[in-house]
Amino acid sequence: MEEPNKSSSNRRQWIKAGLGFLALGAVSPHELIANEAKRGKRLSVLHTNDWHSRIDPFPQNDPKFPGQGGASRRARLIEQIRAEGGEVLLLDAGDIVQGTPYFNYYAGKPEIELMNLMRYDAATLGNHDFDNGVEGLKKMLSWARFPFVNCNYGWGDTRLEQWVKPSVIVRRGGLRIGILGVGLELGPLLPAENIKGIHYYDPIQKANSEALKLKKGKGCDLVICLSHLGYSYPDSKVSDRVLASQSRNIDAILGGHTHTFLEKPEVSLNLEGNSVIINQVGWAGLRLGRVNWQFSSCNNTNNKASAQIEDFKKSIAI
Amino acid sequence: MRITKVIHQVFHLIVWSSCASYTPKSEPLTEPYTLSSSNQTDTKAEALIRPYREPMQASMAETLCISSAAAVKGLPESTLGNAITDLLRNEIAFAGRMADICFLNTGGLRVEWPKGAITRNHVFELMPFENELVMVRMNRTQIDTFLAGVAAKGGAPLSGVQLSLDGLTVQSWSVLSKPDQRSYWLLTSDYLVNGGDKYNIQYEELLRLNIKVRDGIETALIQLNKRGETLNPKLDGRTKQIK
């Protein structure tokens, strides 16, 4: 499943520029154009997790987060970041719903509509997204104008495979970004009838095979894993940290579930000694994570990820 | 045809070798954005939310009871866990029966409560799940097993039991009301009795109260308020580490 290239006008210019090669009748212009277009590209990946139907800010008398959060503020901040120009990707790592009366009343509709408004590009599923069972989840998915990804659940006879793909490729200004999703074992967390027919497979094995397909098979420039495994556990239970260390071909794991407020994204090493960025931004829509990627020209083959918050502070009233 | 193929491949080679694979390299990364009252709001989002918010508002804003202090989470016991489990154990009866023990899981209490007015909204946010209340009669061995699970998590919201922990194991326990009974009634949720949050609750007899945990909490708060009482969250050493 691929999204149409949002920068198609930009791409058309490149196609014109590439007509000289076309005249040879030999080269497929696509790779050439795509690679040329990557020179100096900058991609900002924004992400949330576990917002748990927290549409309104916490009340002023909340013991922990007085007056903080709020979907409307997030929407505005995202608009401000988009207005800077540059390519933006907006992602969520699951547990969109459950936690305020909005979900009891409306079963996830305003949450999904707000995500449509903010122009989310993809999300993965958290355990609480199954709180109204498979049928409740299907309803939520039907309201979404963005794809959901998960590659380690088998859907049995639920037909959820119509709605949830193992991964998607989003194209942005000549870049191909592969986004896959992994989720935790649902059995211990949910009543059996909510997840009837759904099978859990090893997230490490599935994520690696999906990432290989995206990076080597489909030539993605960047592969991001949306995870609802949890950041880290005291035992050997699979988590974002465990996945990162046992992964290949994944550049970043943007996670959820453990409601971990990481001060900054963390850098881990994968099986091949390449770095994997891990991040998680607490819960309840209190934070918005941002990781920037620089796609350097061919002479300098490394992409550089940075979150240059100082620059943004100058250009945005946070 | 052959020549075009060759040229095609040559160009592919040039293209790919000149700009082959990108190996992502990370640099020091920075903190996320924090959303607070200094952020502006978005008019489109506000317009989207309003028709959803308004029908709920009157009901959700209703004050059910007053709390004399903030109720927050913690281990081995917490003001929040103590307040909620005491509330249910003292206020919820079923067929004239009162529970000896009330137990909920730490993860199941989803928010903390402020000092002052407790509204219906607070109750929904504390317990958004549709789980129902059950009472189970457990013998002492079954309680041993269950409390071992509580100890393994470093404590849990618990009322009616004096529990001493030695690290993540139980040193001793006693039920405050009737120390030497053969069995006790435990008030909890169907979710936890069914093995939720990996608890192991075996029992001799089960009674379904047929009310949601959330509605039970709401009913209990209203009863308390009608008597002119307040919710009094406090720590009292009911669960303690011996070291």
Boltz contact constraints between the chains, C-beta under 6 A:
constraints:
  - contact:
      token1: [A, 25]
      token2: [B, 4]
      max_distance: 6.0
  - contact:
      token1: [A, 26]
      token2: [B, 4]
      max_distance: 6.0
  - contact:
      token1: [A, 26]
      token2: [B, 7]
      max_distance: 6.0
  - contact:
      token1: [A, 26]
      token2: [B, 8]
      max_distance: 6.0
  - contact:
      token1: [A, 26]
      token2: [B, 11]
      max_distance: 6.0
  - contact:
      token1: [A, 27]
      token2: [B, 11]
      max_distance: 6.0
  - contact:
      token1: [A, 31]
      token2: [B, 15]
      max_distance: 6.0
  - contact:
      token1: [A, 32]
      token2: [B, 15]
      max_distance: 6.0
  - contact:
      token1: [A, 35]
      token2: [B, 19]
      max_distance: 6.0
  - contact:
      token1: [A, 55]
      token2: [B, 49]
      max_distance: 6.0
  - contact:
      token1: [A, 61]
      token2: [B, 114]
      max_distance: 6.0
  - contact:
      token1: [A, 63]
      token2: [B, 70]
      max_distance: 6.0
  - contact:
      token1: [A, 63]
      token2: [B, 72]
      max_distance: 6.0
  - contact:
      token1: [A, 63]
      token2: [B, 112]
      max_distance: 6.0
  - contact:
      token1: [A, 63]
      token2: [B, 114]
      max_distance: 6.0
  - contact:
      token1: [A, 64]
      token2: [B, 112]
      max_distance: 6.0
  - contact:
      token1: [A, 67]
      token2: [B, 37]
      max_distance: 6.0
  - contact:
      token1: [A, 68]
      token2: [B, 36]
      max_distance: 6.0
  - contact:
      token1: [A, 69]
      token2: [B, 35]
      max_distance: 6.0
  - contact:
      token1: [A, 70]
      token2: [B, 35]
      max_distance: 6.0
  - contact:
      token1: [A, 71]
      token2: [B, 45]
      max_distance: 6.0
  - contact:
      token1: [A, 72]
      token2: [B, 41]
      max_distance: 6.0
  - contact:
      token1: [A, 72]
      token2: [B, 42]
      max_distance: 6.0
  - contact:
      token1: [A, 72]
      token2: [B, 45]
      max_distance: 6.0
  - contact:
      token1: [A, 72]
      token2: [B, 46]
      max_distance: 6.0
  - contact:
      token1: [A, 73]
      token2: [B, 35]
      max_distance: 6.0
  - contact:
      token1: [A, 73]
      token2: [B, 39]
      max_distance: 6.0
  - contact:
      token1: [A, 73]
      token2: [B, 41]
      max_distance: 6.0
  - contact:
      token1: [A, 74]
      token2: [B, 35]
      max_distance: 6.0
  - contact:
      token1: [A, 75]
      token2: [B, 42]
      max_distance: 6.0
  - contact:
      token1: [A, 75]
      token2: [B, 45]
      max_distance: 6.0
  - contact:
      token1: [A, 76]
      token2: [B, 40]
      max_distance: 6.0
  - contact:
      token1: [A, 76]
      token2: [B, 41]
      max_distance: 6.0
  - contact:
      token1: [A, 76]
      token2: [B, 42]
      max_distance: 6.0
  - contact:
      token1: [A, 98]
      token2: [B, 128]
      max_distance: 6.0
  - contact:
      token1: [A, 99]
      token2: [B, 110]
      max_distance: 6.0
  - contact:
      token1: [A, 99]
      token2: [B, 128]
      max_distance: 6.0
  - contact:
      token1: [A, 100]
      token2: [B, 125]
      max_distance: 6.0
  - contact:
      token1: [A, 101]
      token2: [B, 56]
      max_distance: 6.0
  - contact:
      token1: [A, 101]
      token2: [B, 60]
      max_distance: 6.0
  - contact:
      token1: [A, 101]
      token2: [B, 124]
      max_distance: 6.0
  - contact:
      token1: [A, 105]
      token2: [B, 56]
      max_distance: 6.0
  - contact:
      token1: [A, 106]
      token2: [B, 52]
      max_distance: 6.0
  - contact:
      token1: [A, 110]
      token2: [B, 52]
      max_distance: 6.0
  - contact:
      token1: [A, 113]
      token2: [B, 48]
      max_distance: 6.0
  - contact:
      token1: [A, 117]
      token2: [B, 44]
      max_distance: 6.0
  - contact:
      token1: [A, 117]
      token2: [B, 45]
      max_distance: 6.0
  - contact:
      token1: [A, 188]
      token2: [B, 198]
      max_distance: 6.0
  - contact:
      token1: [A, 221]
      token2: [B, 22]
      max_distance: 6.0
  - contact:
      token1: [A, 251]
      token2: [B, 24]
      max_distance: 6.0
  - contact:
      token1: [A, 263]
      token2: [B, 31]
      max_distance: 6.0
  - contact:
      token1: [A, 264]
      token2: [B, 29]
      max_distance: 6.0
  - contact:
      token1: [A, 264]
      token2: [B, 30]
      max_distance: 6.0
  - contact:
      token1: [A, 264]
      token2: [B, 31]
      max_distance: 6.0
  - contact:
      token1: [A, 265]
      token2: [B, 29]
      max_distance: 6.0
  - contact:
      token1: [A, 267]
      token2: [B, 26]
      max_distance: 6.0
  - contact:
      token1: [A, 275]
      token2: [B, 26]
      max_distance: 6.0
  - contact:
      token1: [A, 277]
      token2: [B, 26]
      max_distance: 6.0
  - contact:
      token1: [A, 281]
      token2: [B, 32]
      max_distance: 6.0
  - contact:
      token1: [A, 287]
      token2: [B, 32]
      max_distance: 6.0
  - contact:
      token1: [A, 287]
      token2: [B, 34]
      max_distance: 6.0
  - contact:
      token1: [A, 288]
      token2: [B, 32]
      max_distance: 6.0
  - contact:
      token1: [A, 288]
      token2: [B, 33]
      max_distance: 6.0
  - contact:
      token1: [A, 289]
      token2: [B, 32]
      max_distance: 6.0
  - contact:
      token1: [A, 298]
      token2: [B, 18]
      max_distance: 6.0
  - contact:
      token1: [A, 298]
      token2: [B, 19]
      max_distance: 6.0
  - contact:
      token1: [A, 302]
      token2: [B, 23]
      max_distance: 6.0
  - contact:
      token1: [A, 302]
      token2: [B, 25]
      max_distance: 6.0
  - contact:
      token1: [A, 303]
      token2: [B, 22]
      max_distance: 6.0
  - contact:
      token1: [A, 303]
      token2: [B, 24]
      max_distance: 6.0
  - contact:
      token1: [A, 304]
      token2: [B, 25]
      max_distance: 6.0
  - contact:
      token1: [A, 304]
      token2: [B, 27]
      max_distance: 6.0
  - contact:
      token1: [A, 305]
      token2: [B, 26]
      max_distance: 6.0
  - contact:
      token1: [A, 306]
      token2: [B, 27]
      max_distance: 6.0
  - contact:
      token1: [A, 307]
      token2: [B, 29]
      max_distance: 6.0
  - contact:
      token1: [A, 307]
      token2: [B, 30]
      max_distance: 6.0
  - contact:
      token1: [A, 309]
      token2: [B, 30]
      max_distance: 6.0
  - contact:
      token1: [A, 318]
      token2: [B, 33]
      max_distance: 6.0
